[in-house]
Amino acid sequence: MLYNERKMPTTPDVLRALLLLCLAGMALMAALYLRHRKLSLSEYIAWGLLALFIPILGPFLVILSQPGKNSQL
């Protein structure tokens, strides 16, 4: 019995799915982080777009730059 006879996903398909899942998770983390910052709507949109359009580094840049003020102060 061959590997693909059982209709299992191939390794590249699985890796692509995991990559997309990780990218979506990082974008969600950045959005949740921005929710707790005091930002105007335009600032929130700008930082959110940065997190989305720079797929790997965007969420990290958003969190590390700490935009706006902490809303818990």
C-alpha positions as CSV (number, residue, x, y, z in Angstrom):
1,M,0.0,0.0,0.0
2,L,1.5,3.3,-1.0
3,Y,1.5,6.4,1.2
4,N,-0.9,8.5,-0.9
5,E,-3.3,5.7,-1.6
6,R,-5.0,6.5,1.7
7,K,-5.5,10.2,0.6
8,M,-3.4,11.6,3.5
9,P,-2.2,15.2,3.0
10,T,1.4,15.5,1.9
11,T,4.0,17.0,4.0
12,P,4.2,20.4,2.1
13,D,0.4,20.7,2.5
14,V,0.6,20.1,6.2
15,L,3.5,22.6,6.6
16,R,1.6,25.3,4.6
17,A,-1.5,24.8,6.8
18,L,0.7,25.1,10.0
19,L,2.4,28.2,8.6
20,L,-1.0,29.9,7.9
21,L,-2.2,28.9,11.3
22,C,0.8,30.4,13.0
23,L,0.5,33.6,10.9
24,A,-3.2,34.0,11.9
25,G,-2.3,33.3,15.6
26,M,0.4,36.1,15.5
27,A,-2.0,38.5,13.9
28,L,-4.6,37.7,16.5
29,M,-2.0,38.3,19.3
30,A,-1.1,41.7,17.9
31,A,-4.8,42.7,17.6
32,L,-5.5,41.6,21.2
33,Y,-2.4,43.5,22.4
34,L,-3.6,46.7,20.5
35,R,-7.0,46.4,22.1
36,H,-5.5,47.1,25.5
37,R,-3.7,50.3,24.3
38,K,-5.2,53.8,24.1
39,L,-5.1,54.5,20.4
40,S,-7.3,56.5,18.0
41,L,-9.2,54.6,15.4
42,S,-6.8,55.6,12.7
43,E,-3.8,54.6,14.8
44,Y,-5.4,51.2,15.6
45,I,-6.1,50.6,11.8
46,A,-2.5,51.7,10.9
47,W,-0.9,49.4,13.4
48,G,-3.2,46.6,12.5
49,L,-2.4,46.9,8.8
50,L,1.3,46.8,9.7
51,A,0.8,43.6,11.5
52,L,-1.1,42.1,8.6
53,F,1.0,43.3,5.7
54,I,4.3,42.3,7.2
55,P,3.4,38.7,7.9
56,I,6.3,37.5,10.0
57,L,7.7,40.6,11.7
58,G,4.6,42.8,11.8
59,P,3.0,41.4,15.0
60,F,6.4,41.5,16.8
61,L,7.0,45.1,15.7
62,V,3.5,46.1,16.9
63,I,4.0,44.6,20.3
64,L,7.6,45.7,20.8
65,S,7.0,49.3,19.8
66,Q,4.2,49.7,22.4
67,P,2.1,52.3,20.6
68,G,-0.1,54.7,22.5
69,K,-0.5,54.5,26.3
70,N,-1.5,51.5,28.4
71,S,-5.2,51.7,29.0
72,Q,-4.8,50.2,32.5
73,L,-3.0,53.2,33.9
